[in-house]
Amino acid sequence: MKRLKFIGILAILFLVACAPVVKNPALLPSNDQNTQPGSYKEREYRIQLGDQLDIKFFYNPELNEQVMVRPDGRISLQLVHEIMVAGLTPSELTDLLTTRYASELKKPEITVIVRSFGAHKIYVDGEVTKPGVFPLIGFVTVLQAISQAGGMKETARTNQVVIIRRSEDNKPLVSSLNLNKVIDGTDMSQDIPLKPFDIVYVPRSAISNVNVWVDQYVRKNLPISISSGFGYYPSTL
């Protein structure tokens, strides 16, 4: 398990090293100044792979179905068979189904309900209490995602939290955020809203790296306990 986590961290660091670093978080793709909680513009949800859909027929309840969007983006329904739905909004799918069923039903009245969200996930790793994969439901900011992961450890470098996002051409774009400014309220724009498949990586602070080095190369190699006679005092970083 530790080996897998180590490999995962190496992969994140490789992406950080190779991808362009964006100092201004507003430059991340699909992230504009109007996406802060107070002025967030509601946009109709688009159906994703793995979503659970309820298809309800007002006058023909025998055709009601609950289906999951397959990995190929399609669903299978009675009478009209397979339909590509990934990327459509629920209202667009409603219009499409109404058209498709018009030749089969006298008066198709159809409602599409997204029952659960399958593809919207984010990844939180690094110096957090419980790193892992978390569902992205609605408006979630970086700090809120870190809170879902149990919060940051004392060893976290809070002024250089890394966000890795895929651009439209599938290239990683990296942003470095200073969450200290969010915590003290001086710059709330640093707490950007996350998008599906974003990676939040909280690096280890410089002082904690010193502590690890001392523990590995000093404490464990001295014939006496370092706490019994003297201590070490790393310089302020």
GROMACS elastic network, one bead per residue, 0.5 to 0.9 nm:
[ bonds ]
;  ai    aj funct       b0    kb
    1     4     6  0.51778   500
    1     5     6  0.62961   500
    1     6     6  0.86138   500
    2     5     6  0.50808   500
    2     6     6  0.60582   500
    2     7     6  0.85931   500
    3     6     6  0.50403   500
    3     7     6  0.62130   500
    3     8     6  0.86197   500
    4     7     6  0.50853   500
    4     8     6  0.61687   500
    4     9     6  0.86941   500
    5     9     6  0.62214   500
    5    10     6  0.86118   500
    6     9     6  0.51632   500
    6    10     6  0.62274   500
    6    11     6  0.86860   500
    7    10     6  0.50378   500
    7    11     6  0.62400   500
    7    12     6  0.87599   500
    8    11     6  0.50853   500
    8    12     6  0.63785   500
    8    13     6  0.87383   500
    9    12     6  0.50690   500
    9    13     6  0.62025   500
    9    14     6  0.85556   500
    9   125     6  0.79242   500
    9   126     6  0.75504   500
    9   201     6  0.88840   500
   10    13     6  0.50758   500
   10    14     6  0.60823   500
   10    15     6  0.86784   500
   11    14     6  0.50208   500
   11    15     6  0.63260   500
   11    16     6  0.86930   500
   12    15     6  0.51440   500
   12    16     6  0.62544   500
   12    17     6  0.86730   500
   12   164     6  0.84623   500
   12   199     6  0.86275   500
   12   201     6  0.79147   500
   13    17     6  0.61362   500
   13    18     6  0.86607   500
   14    17     6  0.51033   500
   14    18     6  0.62124   500
   14    19     6  0.84826   500
   15    18     6  0.52074   500
   15    19     6  0.57561   500
   15   164     6  0.80159   500
   15   172     6  0.70720   500
   15   173     6  0.87226   500
   15   174     6  0.81504   500
   16    19     6  0.54863   500
   16    20     6  0.77553   500
   16    21     6  0.75834   500
   16   162     6  0.82105   500
   16   164     6  0.77144   500
   16   172     6  0.84944   500
   16   173     6  0.84580   500
   16   174     6  0.64115   500
   17    20     6  0.80638   500
   17    21     6  0.87333   500
   18   172     6  0.85833   500
   19   164     6  0.88396   500
   19   171     6  0.79299   500
   19   172     6  0.58407   500
   19   173     6  0.57512   500
   19   174     6  0.61702   500
   20   172     6  0.79194   500
   20   173     6  0.59163   500
   20   174     6  0.60414   500
   20   175     6  0.83155   500
   21   173     6  0.67520   500
   21   175     6  0.54294   500
   21   176     6  0.70038   500
   22    25     6  0.65071   500
   22    26     6  0.88277   500
   22    27     6  0.69262   500
   22    28     6  0.73773   500
   22   173     6  0.74173   500
   22   174     6  0.58932   500
   22   176     6  0.65243   500
   23    26     6  0.88468   500
   23    27     6  0.83252   500
   23   174     6  0.87306   500
   23   175     6  0.59500   500
   23   176     6  0.57716   500
   23   177     6  0.74143   500
   24    27     6  0.58313   500
   24    28     6  0.79735   500
   24   175     6  0.72876   500
   24   176     6  0.79384   500
   24   177     6  0.81832   500
   24   190     6  0.84250   500
   25    28     6  0.57518   500
   25    31     6  0.80819   500
   25   175     6  0.59777   500
   25   176     6  0.73584   500
   25   177     6  0.69820   500
   25   189     6  0.77390   500
   25   190     6  0.65212   500
   25   191     6  0.87006   500
   25   192     6  0.70775   500
   26    29     6  0.82296   500
   26    30     6  0.89514   500
   26    31     6  0.58971   500
   26    32     6  0.56400   500
   26    33     6  0.63754   500
   26   189     6  0.79003   500
   26   190     6  0.84900   500
   26   192     6  0.79384   500
   27    30     6  0.83825   500
   27    31     6  0.68315   500
   27    32     6  0.74047   500
   27   175     6  0.85865   500
   28    31     6  0.55754   500
   28    32     6  0.80306   500
   28   165     6  0.76455   500
   28   167     6  0.82593   500
   28   173     6  0.72067   500
   28   174     6  0.80519   500
   28   175     6  0.72384   500
   29    32     6  0.81583   500
   29   165     6  0.79595   500
   29   166     6  0.81683   500
   29   167     6  0.60812   500
   29   168     6  0.77839   500
   29   173     6  0.83116   500
   30   167     6  0.86777   500
   30   195     6  0.85470   500
   31    34     6  0.81215   500
   31    35     6  0.66426   500
   31   192     6  0.79517   500
   31   193     6  0.77071   500
   31   194     6  0.86962   500
   31   195     6  0.88162   500
   32    35     6  0.58394   500
   32    36     6  0.85413   500
   33    36     6  0.67140   500
   33    39     6  0.86773   500
   33    40     6  0.89621   500
   33   189     6  0.79950   500
   34    37     6  0.84269   500
   34    38     6  0.84301   500
   34    39     6  0.55042   500
   34    40     6  0.56360   500
   34    41     6  0.69138   500
   35    38     6  0.81007   500
   35    39     6  0.62666   500
   35    41     6  0.66646   500
   35   192     6  0.78447   500
   35   193     6  0.69140   500
   36    39     6  0.56029   500
   36    40     6  0.54030   500
   36    41     6  0.89065   500
   36   141     6  0.89381   500
   36   188     6  0.85299   500
   36   189     6  0.72583   500
   36   191     6  0.84727   500
   36   192     6  0.71759   500
   36   193     6  0.71833   500
   37    40     6  0.52447   500
   37    41     6  0.89717   500
   37   139     6  0.77901   500
   37   141     6  0.89491   500
   37   193     6  0.84397   500
   40   139     6  0.87104   500
   42    45     6  0.89175   500
   43    46     6  0.89663   500
   44    89     6  0.64336   500
   44    90     6  0.80916   500
   44    91     6  0.87301   500
   45    88     6  0.83287   500
   45    89     6  0.57115   500
   45    90     6  0.73041   500
   46    86     6  0.73773   500
   46    87     6  0.52204   500
   46    88     6  0.52128   500
   46    90     6  0.70169   500
   47    50     6  0.88699   500
   47    51     6  0.67372   500
   47    53     6  0.89747   500
   47    69     6  0.82946   500
   47    73     6  0.89589   500
   47    85     6  0.68223   500
   47    86     6  0.51377   500
   47    87     6  0.52775   500
   47    88     6  0.55842   500
   47    89     6  0.59209   500
   47    90     6  0.70571   500
   47   114     6  0.78724   500
   47   117     6  0.84532   500
   48    51     6  0.57316   500
   48    69     6  0.71908   500
   48    73     6  0.74502   500
   48    85     6  0.81765   500
   48    86     6  0.51764   500
   48    87     6  0.63126   500
   48    88     6  0.83925   500
   48   117     6  0.75963   500
   48   118     6  0.71861   500
   48   119     6  0.59547   500
   48   120     6  0.78596   500
   49    52     6  0.89761   500
   49    68     6  0.80902   500
   49    69     6  0.52256   500
   49    70     6  0.60579   500
   49    71     6  0.57725   500
   49    72     6  0.76954   500
   49    73     6  0.57386   500
   49    74     6  0.84777   500
   49    85     6  0.89508   500
   49    86     6  0.63197   500
   49    87     6  0.88688   500
   49   117     6  0.86247   500
   49   118     6  0.65612   500
   49   119     6  0.56839   500
   49   120     6  0.89976   500
   50    68     6  0.58896   500
   50    70     6  0.61261   500
   50    71     6  0.70201   500
   50    73     6  0.84390   500
   50   116     6  0.85833   500
   50   117     6  0.69336   500
   50   119     6  0.56326   500
   51    67     6  0.84280   500
   51    68     6  0.56688   500
   51    69     6  0.54692   500
   51    70     6  0.84296   500
   51   114     6  0.69506   500
   51   115     6  0.74762   500
   51   116     6  0.56936   500
   51   119     6  0.67376   500
   52    66     6  0.69882   500
   52    67     6  0.58174   500
   52    69     6  0.65764   500
   52   113     6  0.85500   500
   52   114     6  0.60292   500
   52   115     6  0.52573   500
   52   116     6  0.50167   500
   52   117     6  0.65648   500
   52   118     6  0.71413   500
   53    65     6  0.81816   500
   53    66     6  0.55800   500
   53    67     6  0.53061   500
   53    68     6  0.60645   500
   53    69     6  0.75818   500
   53   112     6  0.68156   500
   53   113     6  0.56752   500
   53   115     6  0.54184   500
   53   116     6  0.73002   500
   54    64     6  0.75732   500
   54    65     6  0.59791   500
   54    67     6  0.65716   500
   54    68     6  0.89077   500
   54   111     6  0.79832   500
   54   112     6  0.58158   500
   54   114     6  0.63905   500
   54   115     6  0.63716   500
   55    63     6  0.82695   500
   55    64     6  0.56195   500
   55    65     6  0.52467   500
   55    66     6  0.61668   500
   55    67     6  0.77805   500
   55    94     6  0.87973   500
   55   110     6  0.70614   500
   55   111     6  0.60126   500
   55   113     6  0.66443   500
   55   114     6  0.89811   500
   56    60     6  0.83126   500
   56    61     6  0.67994   500
   56    63     6  0.73630   500
   56    65     6  0.67044   500
   56    66     6  0.85621   500
   56   109     6  0.83383   500
   56   110     6  0.56458   500
   56   111     6  0.51961   500
   56   112     6  0.65230   500
   56   113     6  0.81214   500
   57    60     6  0.50883   500
   57    61     6  0.52616   500
   57    62     6  0.79502   500
   57    63     6  0.64575   500
   57    64     6  0.58080   500
   57    65     6  0.89541   500
   57   108     6  0.70144   500
   57   109     6  0.57206   500
   57   111     6  0.66197   500
   58    61     6  0.62098   500
   58    64     6  0.88442   500
   58   108     6  0.76521   500
   58   109     6  0.54007   500
   58   110     6  0.62630   500
   58   111     6  0.78565   500
   59    62     6  0.89259   500
   59   107     6  0.76462   500
   59   108     6  0.71384   500
   59   109     6  0.66843   500
   59   110     6  0.86841   500
   60    63     6  0.58670   500
   60    64     6  0.75059   500
   60   105     6  0.86180   500
   60   108     6  0.79307   500
   60   109     6  0.84106   500
   61    64     6  0.52085   500
   61    65     6  0.89367   500
   62    65     6  0.85262   500
   63    77     6  0.85118   500
   63    78     6  0.69629   500
   65    77     6  0.76221   500
   65    78     6  0.87171   500
   66   115     6  0.86696   500
   67    70     6  0.89416   500
   67    75     6  0.67119   500
   67    76     6  0.75821   500
   67    77     6  0.82446   500
   68    74     6  0.86246   500
   68    75     6  0.67199   500
   68    76     6  0.89431   500
   68   118     6  0.88568   500
   69    72     6  0.78871   500
   69    73     6  0.57129   500
   69    74     6  0.56647   500
   69    75     6  0.54282   500
   69    76     6  0.88326   500
   69    84     6  0.89012   500
   69    85     6  0.74920   500
   69    86     6  0.73187   500
   69   118     6  0.87464   500
   70    73     6  0.52600   500
   70    74     6  0.55207   500
   70    75     6  0.63815   500
   70    86     6  0.89592   500
   71    74     6  0.75428   500
   72    75     6  0.88282   500
   72    84     6  0.81926   500
   72    86     6  0.83998   500
   73    83     6  0.84528   500
   73    84     6  0.57394   500
   73    85     6  0.59521   500
   73    87     6  0.82799   500
   74    82     6  0.63592   500
   74    83     6  0.53022   500
   74    85     6  0.55552   500
   74    86     6  0.67931   500
   75    81     6  0.80048   500
   75    82     6  0.55614   500
   75    83     6  0.55242   500
   75    84     6  0.66444   500
   75    85     6  0.69607   500
   76    80     6  0.78909   500
   76    81     6  0.50716   500
   76    83     6  0.64795   500
   77    80     6  0.59434   500
   77    82     6  0.63562   500
   77    83     6  0.78840   500
   78    81     6  0.56864   500
   78    82     6  0.88260   500
   79   101     6  0.77887   500
   79   104     6  0.74127   500
   80    83     6  0.77617   500
   80    97     6  0.85314   500
   80   100     6  0.66682   500
   80   101     6  0.69621   500
   80   104     6  0.85330   500
   83    97     6  0.88167   500
   84    87     6  0.87214   500
   84    88     6  0.86624   500
   85    88     6  0.56218   500
   85    89     6  0.84572   500
   85    93     6  0.67267   500
   86    89     6  0.85325   500
   88    91     6  0.80201   500
   88    92     6  0.58286   500
   88    93     6  0.60997   500
   89    92     6  0.50903   500
   89    93     6  0.62405   500
   89    94     6  0.85673   500
   90    93     6  0.50996   500
   90    94     6  0.60920   500
   90    95     6  0.87389   500
   90   111     6  0.84019   500
   90   112     6  0.57630   500
   90   113     6  0.69984   500
   90   114     6  0.74819   500
   91    95     6  0.62994   500
   91    96     6  0.86232   500
   91   111     6  0.83646   500
   91   112     6  0.73817   500
   92    95     6  0.51929   500
   92    96     6  0.62102   500
   92    97     6  0.86751   500
   93    97     6  0.60469   500
   93    98     6  0.84240   500
   93   112     6  0.72256   500
   94    97     6  0.52435   500
   94    98     6  0.60853   500
   94    99     6  0.86629   500
   94   109     6  0.89439   500
   94   110     6  0.62474   500
   94   111     6  0.61356   500
   94   112     6  0.59385   500
   95    98     6  0.50875   500
   95    99     6  0.62803   500
   95   100     6  0.86888   500
   95   110     6  0.84452   500
   96    99     6  0.52254   500
   96   100     6  0.62062   500
   96   101     6  0.86539   500
   97   101     6  0.59336   500
   97   102     6  0.82976   500
   97   108     6  0.86537   500
   97   110     6  0.73769   500
   98   101     6  0.53102   500
   98   102     6  0.59759   500
   98   107     6  0.88799   500
   98   108     6  0.59138   500
   98   109     6  0.69531   500
   98   110     6  0.64938   500
   99   102     6  0.51938   500
   99   103     6  0.78084   500
   99   108     6  0.85604   500
  100   103     6  0.67240   500
  100   104     6  0.78909   500
  101   104     6  0.50498   500
  101   105     6  0.58211   500
  101   106     6  0.86747   500
  101   107     6  0.87560   500
  101   108     6  0.64416   500
  102   105     6  0.54238   500
  102   106     6  0.66718   500
  102   107     6  0.70318   500
  102   108     6  0.62650   500
  103   106     6  0.76501   500
  104   108     6  0.85640   500
  105   108     6  0.57140   500
  114   117     6  0.72491   500
  117   120     6  0.63560   500
  117   135     6  0.82570   500
  117   136     6  0.84771   500
  117   137     6  0.76403   500
  118   121     6  0.80488   500
  118   135     6  0.82867   500
  119   135     6  0.82544   500
  119   136     6  0.85914   500
  119   196     6  0.76233   500
  119   197     6  0.85971   500
  120   134     6  0.86486   500
  120   135     6  0.59062   500
  120   136     6  0.50521   500
  120   137     6  0.70967   500
  120   195     6  0.80788   500
  120   197     6  0.69617   500
  121   133     6  0.66170   500
  121   134     6  0.55332   500
  121   137     6  0.82959   500
  121   195     6  0.83471   500
  121   196     6  0.54016   500
  121   197     6  0.54703   500
  121   198     6  0.77982   500
  122   132     6  0.85551   500
  122   133     6  0.57959   500
  122   134     6  0.53791   500
  122   135     6  0.63153   500
  122   136     6  0.61460   500
  122   145     6  0.80897   500
  122   194     6  0.78643   500
  122   195     6  0.75846   500
  122   196     6  0.59273   500
  122   198     6  0.52091   500
  122   199     6  0.60926   500
  122   200     6  0.77681   500
  123   131     6  0.77850   500
  123   132     6  0.59035   500
  123   134     6  0.63027   500
  123   135     6  0.89026   500
  123   145     6  0.86187   500
  123   197     6  0.68329   500
  123   198     6  0.63511   500
  123   200     6  0.60238   500
  123   201     6  0.81990   500
  124   128     6  0.78242   500
  124   130     6  0.84208   500
  124   131     6  0.53611   500
  124   132     6  0.55552   500
  124   133     6  0.64851   500
  124   134     6  0.77191   500
  124   145     6  0.72204   500
  124   146     6  0.68009   500
  124   148     6  0.89044   500
  124   149     6  0.68108   500
  124   198     6  0.86134   500
  124   199     6  0.59644   500
  124   201     6  0.59457   500
  124   202     6  0.79443   500
  125   128     6  0.65591   500
  125   130     6  0.80852   500
  125   132     6  0.63907   500
  125   133     6  0.87486   500
  125   146     6  0.89074   500
  125   149     6  0.84136   500
  125   199     6  0.77092   500
  125   200     6  0.63023   500
  125   202     6  0.64132   500
  125   203     6  0.86254   500
  126   129     6  0.87641   500
  126   131     6  0.68619   500
  126   152     6  0.88361   500
  126   156     6  0.81042   500
  126   200     6  0.82973   500
  126   201     6  0.53295   500
  126   203     6  0.56259   500
  126   204     6  0.72537   500
  127   130     6  0.88302   500
  127   131     6  0.80598   500
  127   151     6  0.87604   500
  127   152     6  0.59244   500
  127   153     6  0.55190   500
  127   154     6  0.81415   500
  127   155     6  0.65540   500
  127   156     6  0.51825   500
  127   157     6  0.81001   500
  127   201     6  0.78482   500
  127   202     6  0.52678   500
  127   203     6  0.60240   500
  127   204     6  0.60524   500
  127   205     6  0.89137   500
  128   131     6  0.59120   500
  128   146     6  0.70635   500
  128   147     6  0.87938   500
  128   149     6  0.62819   500
  128   150     6  0.64932   500
  128   151     6  0.56240   500
  128   153     6  0.53454   500
  128   155     6  0.89735   500
  128   156     6  0.75279   500
  128   201     6  0.88299   500
  128   202     6  0.69861   500
  129   146     6  0.89074   500
  129   149     6  0.61129   500
  129   151     6  0.59451   500
  129   152     6  0.62341   500
  129   153     6  0.62146   500
  130   148     6  0.82268   500
  130   150     6  0.55115   500
  130   151     6  0.79336   500
  131   146     6  0.87257   500
  131   149     6  0.56339   500
  131   150     6  0.81249   500
  132   149     6  0.71165   500
  133   149     6  0.88292   500
  134   145     6  0.79383   500
  134   148     6  0.76677   500
  134   149     6  0.81832   500
  135   196     6  0.88243   500
  136   139     6  0.78984   500
  136   140     6  0.68886   500
  136   145     6  0.87255   500
  136   194     6  0.81153   500
  136   195     6  0.77108   500
  136   196     6  0.66470   500
  136   197     6  0.87305   500
  137   140     6  0.72095   500
  139   193     6  0.65525   500
  139   194     6  0.76098   500
  139   195     6  0.89231   500
  140   143     6  0.82537   500
  140   144     6  0.59643   500
  140   145     6  0.65229   500
  140   192     6  0.84755   500
  140   193     6  0.55020   500
  140   194     6  0.58690   500
  140   195     6  0.83187   500
  141   144     6  0.51494   500
  141   145     6  0.62019   500
  141   146     6  0.86926   500
  141   191     6  0.58746   500
  141   192     6  0.53789   500
  141   194     6  0.55350   500
  142   145     6  0.51379   500
  142   146     6  0.62555   500
  142   147     6  0.86126   500
  142   163     6  0.84974   500
  142   179     6  0.88148   500
  142   190     6  0.85806   500
  142   191     6  0.55292   500
  142   192     6  0.60134   500
  142   193     6  0.63933   500
  142   194     6  0.64915   500
  142   200     6  0.72435   500
  143   146     6  0.50141   500
  143   147     6  0.60949   500
  143   148     6  0.86846   500
  143   151     6  0.83417   500
  143   179     6  0.78918   500
  143   182     6  0.86821   500
  143   191     6  0.64008   500
  143   192     6  0.85510   500
  144   148     6  0.63709   500
  144   149     6  0.87991   500
  144   151     6  0.89118   500
  144   191     6  0.88468   500
  145   148     6  0.50713   500
  145   149     6  0.65372   500
  145   151     6  0.86269   500
  145   194     6  0.84108   500
  145   200     6  0.80896   500
  146   150     6  0.66196   500
  146   151     6  0.52354   500
  146   152     6  0.68013   500
  146   200     6  0.79419   500
  146   202     6  0.88203   500
  147   150     6  0.51178   500
  147   152     6  0.77580   500
  148   151     6  0.70365   500
  149   152     6  0.80603   500
  150   153     6  0.88103   500
  152   155     6  0.79302   500
  152   156     6  0.60929   500
  152   158     6  0.82260   500
  152   202     6  0.77814   500
  153   156     6  0.54296   500
  154   157     6  0.85764   500
  154   205     6  0.87295   500
  154   208     6  0.87110   500
  155   158     6  0.89869   500
  155   203     6  0.84792   500
  155   204     6  0.56748   500
  155   205     6  0.55589   500
  155   206     6  0.85553   500
  155   207     6  0.78702   500
  155   208     6  0.55612   500
  155   209     6  0.85632   500
  156   159     6  0.88239   500
  156   161     6  0.86845   500
  156   202     6  0.62735   500
  156   203     6  0.59824   500
  156   205     6  0.52690   500
  156   208     6  0.82453   500
  157   160     6  0.59047   500
  157   161     6  0.68525   500
  157   202     6  0.66328   500
  157   203     6  0.55547   500
  157   204     6  0.53806   500
  157   206     6  0.75270   500
  158   161     6  0.59249   500
  158   177     6  0.82740   500
  158   178     6  0.63731   500
  158   179     6  0.55505   500
  158   180     6  0.60160   500
  158   202     6  0.72365   500
  158   203     6  0.80014   500
  158   204     6  0.88256   500
  158   205     6  0.79175   500
  159   176     6  0.82818   500
  159   177     6  0.64716   500
  159   179     6  0.55006   500
  159   180     6  0.56301   500
  159   181     6  0.80178   500
  160   176     6  0.54338   500
  160   177     6  0.53523   500
  160   178     6  0.53576   500
  160   179     6  0.75164   500
  160   202     6  0.75262   500
  160   203     6  0.72932   500
  161   175     6  0.82175   500
  161   176     6  0.56032   500
  161   177     6  0.50967   500
  161   178     6  0.64788   500
  161   179     6  0.71052   500
  161   200     6  0.73079   500
  161   201     6  0.60994   500
  161   203     6  0.65110   500
  162   174     6  0.67760   500
  162   175     6  0.57556   500
  162   177     6  0.63280   500
  162   199     6  0.79703   500
  162   200     6  0.59132   500
  162   201     6  0.50530   500
  162   202     6  0.63149   500
  162   203     6  0.76279   500
  163   173     6  0.81470   500
  163   174     6  0.56171   500
  163   175     6  0.51132   500
  163   176     6  0.64476   500
  163   177     6  0.76259   500
  163   194     6  0.89107   500
  163   198     6  0.68454   500
  163   199     6  0.56243   500
  163   201     6  0.63725   500
  163   202     6  0.88560   500
  164   172     6  0.62681   500
  164   173     6  0.57215   500
  164   175     6  0.65800   500
  164   197     6  0.88364   500
  164   198     6  0.58165   500
  164   199     6  0.50242   500
  164   200     6  0.66917   500
  164   201     6  0.80250   500
  165   170     6  0.89249   500
  165   171     6  0.81656   500
  165   172     6  0.55403   500
  165   173     6  0.52719   500
  165   174     6  0.64547   500
  165   175     6  0.82994   500
  165   194     6  0.89319   500
  165   195     6  0.79365   500
  165   196     6  0.87306   500
  165   197     6  0.72229   500
  165   199     6  0.66689   500
  166   169     6  0.77379   500
  166   170     6  0.52059   500
  166   171     6  0.53949   500
  166   173     6  0.60686   500
  166   174     6  0.88226   500
  166   197     6  0.78706   500
  166   198     6  0.74346   500
  167   170     6  0.50455   500
  167   171     6  0.53286   500
  167   172     6  0.62194   500
  167   173     6  0.65210   500
  168   171     6  0.74134   500
  169   172     6  0.89904   500
  177   180     6  0.88718   500
  177   190     6  0.57790   500
  177   191     6  0.77255   500
  177   192     6  0.88186   500
  178   181     6  0.59514   500
  178   182     6  0.73955   500
  178   187     6  0.88252   500
  178   190     6  0.63636   500
  178   191     6  0.85125   500
  179   183     6  0.61655   500
  179   184     6  0.86297   500
  179   187     6  0.86177   500
  179   188     6  0.85826   500
  179   190     6  0.64430   500
  179   191     6  0.69031   500
  180   183     6  0.50668   500
  180   184     6  0.62090   500
  180   185     6  0.83447   500
  180   186     6  0.85880   500
  180   187     6  0.87576   500
  181   184     6  0.53247   500
  181   185     6  0.58519   500
  181   186     6  0.50825   500
  181   187     6  0.50875   500
  181   188     6  0.69604   500
  181   189     6  0.89958   500
  181   190     6  0.73181   500
  182   186     6  0.62549   500
  182   187     6  0.54300   500
  182   189     6  0.76761   500
  182   190     6  0.63641   500
  182   191     6  0.64126   500
  183   186     6  0.79451   500
  183   187     6  0.86535   500
  183   188     6  0.82864   500
  184   187     6  0.80889   500
  184   188     6  0.89970   500
  185   188     6  0.61629   500
  187   190     6  0.61443   500
  187   191     6  0.82799   500
  188   191     6  0.56719   500
  188   192     6  0.81979   500
  189   192     6  0.61499   500
  194   197     6  0.85437   500
  194   198     6  0.63906   500
  194   199     6  0.88928   500
  195   198     6  0.57397   500
  204   207     6  0.84376   500
  204   208     6  0.65513   500
  204   209     6  0.68421   500
  205   208     6  0.53311   500
  205   209     6  0.64517   500
  205   210     6  0.89475   500
  206   209     6  0.51239   500
  206   210     6  0.65340   500
  206   211     6  0.88818   500
  206   237     6  0.68486   500
  207   210     6  0.50655   500
  207   211     6  0.63871   500
  207   212     6  0.88197   500
  207   234     6  0.74816   500
  207   235     6  0.85013   500
  207   236     6  0.77722   500
  207   237     6  0.67427   500
  208   212     6  0.62413   500
  208   213     6  0.86207   500
  209   212     6  0.50959   500
  209   213     6  0.62460   500
  209   214     6  0.86742   500
  210   213     6  0.50730   500
  210   214     6  0.61673   500
  210   215     6  0.85469   500
  210   234     6  0.73664   500
  211   214     6  0.51471   500
  211   215     6  0.61036   500
  211   216     6  0.86240   500
  211   234     6  0.83785   500
  212   215     6  0.50815   500
  212   216     6  0.61116   500
  212   217     6  0.84621   500
  213   216     6  0.52227   500
  213   217     6  0.58219   500
  213   218     6  0.75153   500
  214   217     6  0.54283   500
  214   219     6  0.62550   500
  214   220     6  0.85846   500
  214   232     6  0.86582   500
  215   218     6  0.57727   500
  215   220     6  0.63777   500
  215   221     6  0.89522   500
  216   219     6  0.65404   500
  216   220     6  0.59394   500
  216   221     6  0.78892   500
  217   220     6  0.63109   500
  217   221     6  0.62454   500
  217   222     6  0.87847   500
  218   221     6  0.53432   500
  218   222     6  0.61521   500
  218   226     6  0.85282   500
  219   222     6  0.55440   500
  219   223     6  0.86069   500
  219   224     6  0.83190   500
  219   225     6  0.71140   500
  219   226     6  0.61866   500
  220   223     6  0.82459   500
  220   225     6  0.88344   500
  221   224     6  0.87975   500
  222   225     6  0.70951   500
  222   226     6  0.75958   500
  224   227     6  0.86396   500
  224   228     6  0.76569   500
  224   229     6  0.85684   500
  225   228     6  0.54399   500
  225   229     6  0.75491   500
  225   230     6  0.87984   500
  226   229     6  0.64380   500
  226   230     6  0.60141   500
  226   231     6  0.61632   500
  226   232     6  0.82849   500
  227   230     6  0.58460   500
  227   231     6  0.59644   500
  228   231     6  0.82892   500
  234   237     6  0.84996   500
